[in-house]
Amino acid sequence: MIETGHITEFRQIFDHIPKSVVARDLGTNNNRMTRMITHVEQFNLHELYKISALIDIDFMKVLVLGATQFLSSINEKKNKKRV
């Protein structure tokens, strides 16, 4: 779904893969995983690399999904301040 463009932001991965499984594989708890999915900038590169390996997607594509989500959240915050 990433390859075909159906998933455009990092958080959308977890509509298809249980976050609890990924959290366990990363060695973190479900609460931290939930927070990091919402605030993708809190992931470190090693964690994103592990996720890319777990879901068998190129690391750079996972970075782009994370960056897209991060930039979208910044733009939403800017738009809220203008209103």
C-alpha positions, -999 to 999 in steps of 0.1 A, spaced: 0 0 0 30 23 5 43 14 -29 10 22 -46 5 55 -27 -25 45 -6 -4 52 25 9 88 25 17 94 62 35 73 87 5 69 111 -15 52 83 9 22 84 -8 13 117 -42 11 101 -29 -22 86 -3 -34 111 -10 -37 148 10 -11 167 13 -35 196 33 -59 174 56 -32 162 60 -19 198 70 -53 210 95 -57 182 110 -23 190 112 -32 227 89 -4 238 55 -2 254 21 5 237 17 40 253 50 52 240 43 37 206 9 55 204 26 88 214 53 84 188 29 75 160 12 108 166 45 127 171 66 109 145 95 133 153 101 114 185 112 83 167 150 80 163 165 69 130 173 34 144 137 28 153 125 40 119 151 17 103 138 -13 124 103 -5 114 112 -4 77 129 -38 81 99 -52 100 75 -42 73 99 -48 44 98 -13 30 128 8 19 141 29 48 140 61 27 103 55 20 96 53 57 116 85 63 95 102 36 63 90 52 75 104 86 86 137 71 53 141 53 34 135 85 57 159 104 54 187 79 16 182 77 13 186 115 35 218 114 12 232 87 -19 224 107 -5 242 137 4 273 116 -31 273 101 -47 271 136 -27 302 147 -40 322 117 -76 316 126 
